[in-house]
Amino acid sequence: MTWEESATLLLVVGILMVVAGFLLLIHSAIISIPSETKISFGGAVLIGPIPVAFGGGPYGEQLAILALIIAVLLAIILMFFYLAHPRRVGQT
């Protein structure tokens, strides 16, 4: 096995372990909640310049909007820092 194959295998195994960890955390959080409790969730993902918001439950819409606002603000802040400190050609 070459070092490129080993590196690719380690990358895939690492990503799978992170995904499995997130799934276990979500599963344990759902199991520990009593059945009469109402759950709300919301989130936002930036796919390039396009924001995608999602949410569910009684307050899901408000949480999705809040997550979308936070994601857009973070993108603006990152863009500001990127533009404030441009890289010059030939410098690292």
Helices and strands as residue ranges (DSSP letters): H 3-31, E 41-47, E 50-56, H 60-84
